[in-house]
Amino acid sequence: MQRRYTLKALAATAVLSGLTWLPAAHAAETIKVGILHSLSGTMAISETALKDMALMTIEEINAKGGVLGKQLEPVVVDPASNWPLFAEKTRQLLTQDKVAVVFGCWTSVSRKSVLPVVEELNGLLFYPVQYEGEELSKNVFYTGAAPNQQAIPAVEYLMSKEGGGARRFVLLGTDYVYPRTTNKILRAFLHSKGVKDSDIVEQYTPFGHADYQTIVADIKKFAAGGRTAVISTINGDSNVPFYKELGNAGLKAKDVPVVAFSVGEEELRGVDTKPLVGHLAAWNYFMTQKNPANAAWIKQWSDYAKAKKLPGQSDKPLTNDPMEATYIGIHMWKQAVEKAGSTDTDKVIAAMAGQTFAAPSGFTVKMDEKNHHLHKPVLVGEVRADGQFSVVWKTKGPIKAQPWSPFIAGNDKKKDEPDGKSAL
């Protein structure tokens, strides 16, 4: 009884004197944010850098006073390239760790694993990677590209005179939802341009696939029938043996150009890029873009990577498109929280509409007022001998995303904004 009385008296004294040393008050001093990226398994080659970029961005925000006067506290989990584990880790972040937002995922299958969890618990996911579209959720903000901001413009470039005038196409991807849906859209697009099915080859390999000798040999045979290009939606560490086999087979860009949608500066780190010079990638950002914002961001990342002794990055710091999308997403979330004056999910969602950010790409990007996707520029780059990309084509400005591709039947009847339920 005496102890209980003493605690009550202390609490009352603390309230009267304005002290904030009690444990409950201490717990509210930080805002927890979840970082959900594969740090092991086949996708670690791509996702580890996104985790580190998220931590750098959080450190930057904290150094400038945090958000709403509170420091951000990152909670990092490793779903280990295991798609069901993404859902489990998301539930843990939202229910046990009580994070205000989750930044993460790379593959669409991981995002689709997470989607029902964030919708059920009214959580918030910022997804930083290009994807196949065909999805809108009130609980997700998509800071990577939709197909009309990457895949369609890239293929238009390949078909153009300056892009080589390709008329035959190999659609080669990892066997999951993003490559299959993207290629469904691209096949319909190619039909609209007069390309026949006999001039299209579509093939898929599992995650982690390493033997591309037969596939590359078949591509060479198919290319003998006319001007051919390869559209690659290979994801993860399979890109390394694929590009090595291209080099071994002597399949040069001038003969059969490959345009990749999931290969950037980071994926080329472990590859001898000299035989790959001239092959292409389509993104919304490349490290080689010359502007003051990009130069400052690259320096910030280089300094951070060296200070933290990040494996690989401390010796050869690289930035890429999904890293930029991660950086943009975290800053936009911060801006929306401050506009809303709260981390409440519904208030932040409302405040995200129309948010803008001066991106390292040199463009000011905007979150669409309705459809939860960024307006982004589109760039096509050629692989250089040093593993970087020279931009050979770009849009004049940011392009509005089309989550529902006009090349899929019935999409013209779908609304360009989430209705509170997952639209799939």
C-alpha positions as CSV (number, residue, x, y, z in Angstrom):
1,M,0.0,0.0,0.0
2,Q,2.8,2.4,1.0
3,R,4.7,1.7,-2.3
4,R,1.5,2.2,-4.4
5,Y,0.9,5.5,-2.7
6,T,4.4,6.6,-3.2
7,L,4.2,5.9,-7.0
8,K,0.9,7.8,-7.3
9,A,2.5,10.7,-5.4
10,L,5.5,10.7,-7.7
11,A,3.3,10.6,-10.8
12,A,1.2,13.5,-9.5
13,T,4.3,15.5,-8.7
14,A,5.7,14.8,-12.2
15,V,2.5,16.0,-13.9
16,L,2.3,19.2,-11.7
17,S,6.0,20.1,-12.4
18,G,5.9,19.3,-16.1
19,L,8.6,16.6,-15.8
20,T,8.7,14.0,-18.7
21,W,11.0,11.4,-17.2
22,L,8.3,8.8,-16.6
23,P,8.7,5.6,-18.8
24,A,5.5,6.1,-20.7
25,A,6.6,9.6,-21.8
26,H,10.0,8.2,-22.8
27,A,8.4,5.6,-25.1
28,A,6.8,8.4,-27.1
29,E,10.1,10.2,-27.7
30,T,10.8,8.4,-31.0
31,I,8.8,7.5,-34.1
32,K,9.5,3.9,-35.2
33,V,9.7,3.1,-38.9
34,G,10.1,-0.3,-40.4
35,I,12.7,-1.3,-43.1
36,L,11.7,-4.5,-44.9
37,H,14.4,-5.7,-47.3
38,S,16.0,-9.0,-48.1
39,L,19.5,-9.0,-46.7
40,S,20.1,-12.6,-47.5
41,G,19.0,-14.9,-50.4
42,T,18.7,-14.3,-54.1
43,M,17.4,-10.7,-53.8
44,A,20.1,-9.5,-51.3
45,I,22.2,-8.3,-54.3
46,S,19.6,-5.6,-55.0
47,E,17.9,-5.0,-51.7
48,T,20.8,-4.5,-49.3
49,A,21.6,-1.1,-50.7
50,L,18.0,0.0,-50.2
51,K,18.2,-0.9,-46.5
52,D,21.4,1.2,-46.2
53,M,19.9,4.1,-48.2
54,A,16.9,4.1,-45.9
55,L,19.2,4.2,-42.8
56,M,21.2,7.1,-44.4
57,T,18.0,9.0,-45.1
58,I,16.7,8.5,-41.6
59,E,20.1,9.6,-40.2
60,E,19.9,12.8,-42.4
61,I,16.4,13.6,-41.2
62,N,17.3,13.0,-37.5
63,A,20.3,15.3,-37.8
64,K,17.9,18.1,-38.9
65,G,15.6,17.6,-35.9
66,G,13.6,14.5,-36.9
67,V,9.9,14.6,-37.6
68,L,7.4,16.5,-35.4
69,G,10.3,17.1,-33.0
70,K,11.0,13.4,-32.6
71,Q,13.8,11.2,-33.8
72,L,13.1,8.4,-36.2
73,E,13.9,4.9,-34.9
74,P,14.5,2.4,-37.7
75,V,13.5,-1.2,-37.1
76,V,15.3,-3.4,-39.6
77,V,14.1,-6.9,-40.4
78,D,15.3,-9.5,-43.0
79,P,12.6,-11.4,-44.8
80,A,15.5,-13.3,-46.6
81,S,14.0,-13.4,-50.1
82,N,11.2,-15.6,-48.6
83,W,7.9,-14.2,-49.9
84,P,5.6,-15.5,-47.1
85,L,8.1,-14.2,-44.6
86,F,7.6,-10.7,-45.9
87,A,4.0,-10.9,-44.7
88,E,5.1,-12.3,-41.3
89,K,7.7,-9.6,-40.8
90,T,5.2,-6.9,-41.8
91,R,2.7,-8.1,-39.2
92,Q,5.5,-8.1,-36.6
93,L,6.5,-4.5,-37.5
94,L,3.0,-3.2,-37.3
95,T,1.6,-5.1,-34.3
96,Q,4.7,-5.7,-32.1
97,D,7.1,-3.0,-33.0
98,K,4.3,-0.4,-33.6
99,V,6.0,1.2,-36.6
100,A,4.3,4.2,-38.2
101,V,5.3,3.2,-41.7
102,V,7.1,0.4,-43.6
103,F,9.7,1.2,-46.3
104,G,10.5,-1.9,-48.3
105,C,10.0,-4.9,-50.8
106,W,11.6,-5.3,-54.2
107,T,9.8,-8.1,-56.1
108,S,6.1,-7.8,-56.8
109,V,5.5,-11.2,-55.2
110,S,6.9,-9.8,-51.9
111,R,4.7,-6.7,-52.2
112,K,1.6,-8.8,-52.9
113,S,2.5,-10.9,-49.8
114,V,2.6,-7.7,-47.7
115,L,-0.4,-6.1,-49.2
116,P,-3.2,-7.9,-47.3
117,V,-1.4,-7.3,-44.0
118,V,-1.0,-3.6,-44.4
119,E,-4.7,-3.3,-45.5
120,E,-5.9,-5.5,-42.7
121,L,-4.0,-3.5,-40.1
122,N,-4.3,-0.1,-41.8
123,G,-0.6,0.2,-42.1
124,L,1.4,2.1,-44.7
125,L,3.9,0.7,-47.2
126,F,6.2,2.8,-49.4
127,Y,7.3,0.6,-52.4
128,P,10.4,1.8,-54.2
129,V,10.8,-0.4,-57.3
130,Q,9.4,-0.4,-60.8
131,Y,6.6,-2.9,-61.2
132,E,3.9,-4.3,-63.5
133,G,1.0,-2.0,-62.4
134,E,-2.4,-3.6,-62.2
135,E,-2.7,-2.6,-58.5
136,L,-4.0,0.2,-56.4
137,S,-4.2,0.2,-52.6
138,K,-5.0,3.1,-50.3
139,N,-2.3,1.6,-48.0
140,V,0.6,1.7,-50.5
141,F,2.5,4.5,-52.2
142,Y,4.4,3.4,-55.3
143,T,7.6,5.5,-55.8
144,G,9.0,3.3,-58.6
145,A,7.8,3.2,-62.2
146,A,4.6,1.9,-63.7
147,P,4.9,0.2,-67.1
148,N,4.2,3.5,-69.0
149,Q,7.1,5.0,-67.1
150,Q,9.6,2.4,-68.1
151,A,8.7,-0.7,-70.1
152,I,6.6,0.9,-72.9
153,P,8.9,3.8,-73.6
154,A,11.9,1.5,-73.6
155,V,10.4,-0.8,-76.2
156,E,9.3,2.3,-78.3
157,Y,12.9,3.4,-78.2
158,L,14.1,-0.1,-79.4
159,M,11.7,0.1,-82.3
160,S,12.7,3.6,-83.3
161,K,15.4,4.3,-85.9
162,E,17.8,5.7,-83.2
163,G,17.2,2.6,-81.0
164,G,18.0,0.2,-83.8
165,G,14.6,-0.5,-85.4
166,A,14.0,-3.9,-83.7
167,R,11.0,-5.9,-85.1
168,R,11.6,-9.3,-83.3
169,F,11.6,-9.6,-79.5
170,V,12.7,-12.0,-76.9
171,L,10.8,-11.5,-73.6
172,L,13.0,-13.1,-71.0
173,G,12.2,-12.9,-67.3
174,T,12.2,-14.5,-63.9
175,D,9.1,-16.6,-63.3
176,Y,6.8,-14.5,-61.1
177,V,4.1,-11.9,-61.4
178,Y,6.2,-8.8,-62.4
179,P,7.8,-10.3,-65.6
180,R,4.7,-12.2,-66.6
181,T,2.3,-9.2,-66.3
182,T,4.8,-6.8,-67.8
183,N,5.2,-9.1,-70.8
184,K,1.5,-9.5,-71.1
185,I,1.3,-5.7,-71.5
186,L,4.3,-5.6,-73.8
187,R,2.9,-8.4,-76.1
188,A,-0.4,-6.4,-76.5
189,F,1.6,-3.3,-77.1
190,L,3.8,-5.0,-79.8
191,H,0.6,-6.4,-81.4
192,S,-0.7,-2.8,-81.6
193,K,2.5,-1.9,-83.5
194,G,2.0,-4.7,-86.0
195,V,4.4,-7.3,-84.5
196,K,3.2,-10.9,-84.9
197,D,3.3,-13.6,-82.3
198,S,5.8,-15.5,-84.5
199,D,8.2,-12.6,-84.0
200,I,7.9,-12.8,-80.2
201,V,9.6,-15.4,-77.9
202,E,8.6,-15.5,-74.2
203,Q,10.7,-17.5,-71.7
204,Y,11.0,-17.6,-67.9
205,T,13.6,-19.0,-65.4
206,P,13.2,-19.5,-61.7
207,F,14.7,-17.2,-59.0
208,G,18.4,-17.9,-58.6
209,H,18.8,-19.5,-62.0
210,A,22.4,-19.7,-63.1
211,D,22.7,-21.6,-66.4
212,Y,21.9,-19.3,-69.4
213,Q,24.1,-21.1,-72.0
214,T,21.2,-22.8,-73.9
215,I,19.0,-19.7,-73.6
216,V,21.6,-17.3,-75.0
217,A,22.3,-19.8,-77.8
218,D,18.6,-19.9,-78.6
219,I,18.5,-16.1,-78.7
220,K,21.3,-16.0,-81.2
221,K,19.4,-18.5,-83.5
222,F,16.2,-16.5,-83.2
223,A,18.0,-13.2,-84.0
224,A,19.1,-14.7,-87.3
225,G,15.5,-14.1,-88.5
226,G,15.6,-10.3,-88.4
227,R,16.5,-7.3,-86.2
228,T,16.0,-8.6,-82.7
229,A,16.0,-7.1,-79.2
230,V,15.8,-8.8,-75.8
231,I,13.5,-7.4,-73.1
232,S,15.0,-8.6,-69.8
233,T,12.9,-8.8,-66.6
234,I,15.4,-11.1,-64.9
235,N,15.6,-10.2,-61.2
236,G,18.2,-10.7,-58.5
237,D,21.5,-12.5,-58.7
238,S,20.5,-14.4,-61.8
239,N,21.5,-11.3,-63.8
240,V,25.2,-12.0,-63.1
241,P,25.4,-15.4,-65.0
242,F,23.0,-14.0,-67.7
243,Y,25.3,-11.1,-68.5
244,K,28.4,-13.3,-68.2
245,E,26.9,-15.7,-70.8
246,L,26.1,-12.8,-73.1
247,G,29.8,-11.9,-73.0
248,N,30.9,-15.5,-73.4
249,A,28.7,-15.9,-76.5
250,G,29.9,-12.7,-78.0
251,L,26.3,-11.4,-78.3
252,K,27.0,-7.7,-78.7
253,A,24.6,-4.8,-78.4
254,K,25.0,-3.8,-82.0
255,D,23.8,-7.3,-83.0
256,V,21.1,-8.0,-80.4
257,P,20.5,-5.2,-77.8
258,V,19.3,-6.2,-74.4
259,V,17.2,-3.7,-72.5
260,A,16.8,-4.6,-68.8
261,F,14.2,-3.3,-66.3
262,S,15.8,-4.7,-63.2
263,V,19.5,-4.1,-63.8
264,G,21.2,-1.0,-62.6
265,E,24.5,0.1,-61.3
266,E,24.4,-2.2,-58.3
267,E,23.6,-5.4,-60.3
268,L,26.5,-4.7,-62.7
269,R,29.0,-4.4,-59.8
270,G,30.0,-8.1,-60.0
271,V,30.1,-8.3,-63.8
272,D,32.9,-7.6,-66.4
273,T,30.9,-4.9,-68.3
274,K,33.4,-4.5,-71.2
275,P,31.6,-7.1,-73.4
276,L,28.2,-5.5,-72.4
277,V,28.9,-2.0,-73.7
278,G,25.9,-0.7,-75.5
279,H,23.3,-2.9,-73.9
280,L,20.5,-0.9,-72.3
281,A,18.5,-0.3,-69.2
282,A,15.4,1.8,-68.7
283,W,15.0,3.6,-65.4
284,N,13.9,7.0,-64.0
285,Y,17.4,7.8,-62.6
286,F,21.0,7.0,-63.4
287,M,24.0,7.8,-61.3
288,T,25.7,9.6,-64.3
289,Q,23.1,12.4,-64.4
290,K,24.8,15.8,-64.2
291,N,23.1,18.2,-61.8
292,P,23.9,19.8,-58.4
293,A,21.3,17.8,-56.6
294,N,22.7,14.5,-57.8
295,A,26.3,15.5,-57.1
296,A,25.4,16.4,-53.5
297,W,23.4,13.1,-53.0
298,I,26.2,11.0,-54.4
299,K,28.7,12.7,-52.1
300,Q,26.4,12.2,-49.1
301,W,26.0,8.5,-49.9
302,S,29.8,8.1,-50.5
303,D,30.6,9.7,-47.2
304,Y,28.0,7.6,-45.4
305,A,29.2,4.3,-47.0
306,K,32.8,5.0,-46.1
307,A,31.9,6.1,-42.5
308,K,29.8,3.0,-42.0
309,K,32.3,0.7,-43.8
310,L,29.5,-0.7,-45.9
311,P,30.7,-3.9,-47.8
312,G,31.4,-3.0,-51.4
313,Q,29.9,0.5,-51.1
314,S,32.8,1.9,-49.0
315,D,35.2,1.0,-51.8
316,K,33.0,1.7,-54.7
317,P,29.9,3.7,-53.7
318,L,27.0,3.4,-56.2
319,T,23.6,5.0,-56.4
320,N,20.7,3.6,-58.5
321,D,17.0,4.1,-59.3
322,P,15.4,2.2,-56.5
323,M,17.8,3.9,-54.0
324,E,16.6,7.2,-55.3
325,A,13.0,6.1,-55.0
326,T,13.6,5.0,-51.4
327,Y,15.2,8.4,-50.6
328,I,12.2,10.2,-52.2
329,G,9.6,8.1,-50.4
330,I,11.1,8.6,-47.0
331,H,11.3,12.4,-47.5
332,M,7.8,12.6,-48.9
333,W,6.4,10.6,-45.9
334,K,8.2,13.1,-43.6
335,Q,6.7,16.0,-45.4
336,A,3.2,14.4,-45.2
337,V,3.5,13.7,-41.5
338,E,4.5,17.3,-40.8
339,K,1.7,18.5,-43.0
340,A,-0.8,16.3,-41.2
341,G,0.7,17.0,-37.8
342,S,0.4,13.3,-37.1
343,T,1.7,9.8,-38.0
344,D,-1.9,8.5,-38.2
345,T,-2.2,6.5,-41.4
346,D,-5.4,8.0,-42.8
347,K,-4.1,11.6,-42.1
348,V,-0.8,10.9,-43.7
349,I,-2.5,9.3,-46.8
350,A,-4.5,12.5,-47.2
351,A,-1.4,14.7,-46.8
352,M,0.6,12.7,-49.4
353,A,-1.6,13.9,-52.2
354,G,0.4,16.3,-54.4
355,Q,3.6,16.2,-52.3
356,T,6.6,17.2,-54.4
357,F,10.4,16.6,-54.0
358,A,13.4,17.9,-55.8
359,A,14.9,14.5,-56.7
360,P,18.6,13.6,-57.4
361,S,17.5,13.0,-61.0
362,G,17.3,16.7,-61.5
363,F,13.5,16.7,-61.8
364,T,10.9,17.7,-59.3
365,V,8.8,14.7,-58.9
366,K,5.2,14.7,-57.6
367,M,3.0,12.2,-55.9
368,D,-0.2,12.1,-57.9
369,E,-3.2,13.7,-56.1
370,K,-5.2,10.5,-56.5
371,N,-3.5,7.4,-57.7
372,H,-0.6,7.0,-55.1
373,H,2.1,6.9,-57.9
374,L,4.8,9.4,-58.6
375,H,5.0,11.4,-61.8
376,K,8.5,10.5,-63.0
377,P,10.9,11.1,-65.9
378,V,11.9,8.2,-68.1
379,L,15.4,7.5,-69.2
380,V,17.1,4.9,-71.3
381,G,20.8,4.3,-70.7
382,E,23.6,2.4,-72.4
383,V,26.0,0.3,-70.4
384,R,29.5,1.7,-70.3
385,A,32.8,-0.1,-69.8
386,D,33.0,1.2,-66.2
387,G,29.6,-0.3,-65.2
388,Q,27.8,3.1,-65.4
389,F,25.2,4.2,-68.0
390,S,25.2,6.9,-70.6
391,V,21.7,8.4,-71.1
392,V,20.8,8.0,-74.8
393,W,17.1,9.0,-74.5
394,K,14.9,10.7,-72.0
395,T,11.5,12.4,-71.7
396,K,11.3,16.2,-71.4
397,G,9.7,16.0,-68.0
398,P,7.9,13.8,-65.5
399,I,5.2,11.4,-66.8
400,K,2.1,10.6,-64.9
401,A,1.8,6.9,-64.0
402,Q,-0.9,4.6,-65.5
403,P,-1.4,1.9,-62.8
404,W,-4.0,0.3,-65.1
405,S,-2.4,-0.3,-68.5
406,P,-4.5,0.5,-71.5
407,F,-3.0,-2.6,-73.2
408,I,-5.0,-4.9,-70.8
409,A,-8.7,-5.4,-71.7
410,G,-11.2,-3.9,-69.2
411,N,-8.7,-1.5,-67.6
412,D,-10.5,1.5,-69.2
413,K,-13.4,0.9,-66.8
414,K,-11.1,1.0,-63.7
415,K,-10.8,4.1,-61.5
416,D,-7.5,5.9,-61.3
417,E,-7.6,6.1,-57.5
418,P,-7.9,3.6,-54.6
419,D,-11.3,3.2,-53.1
420,G,-10.2,2.0,-49.7
421,K,-10.0,-1.7,-50.8
422,S,-7.3,-3.4,-52.6
423,A,-8.0,-3.2,-56.4
424,L,-6.4,-6.2,-58.0
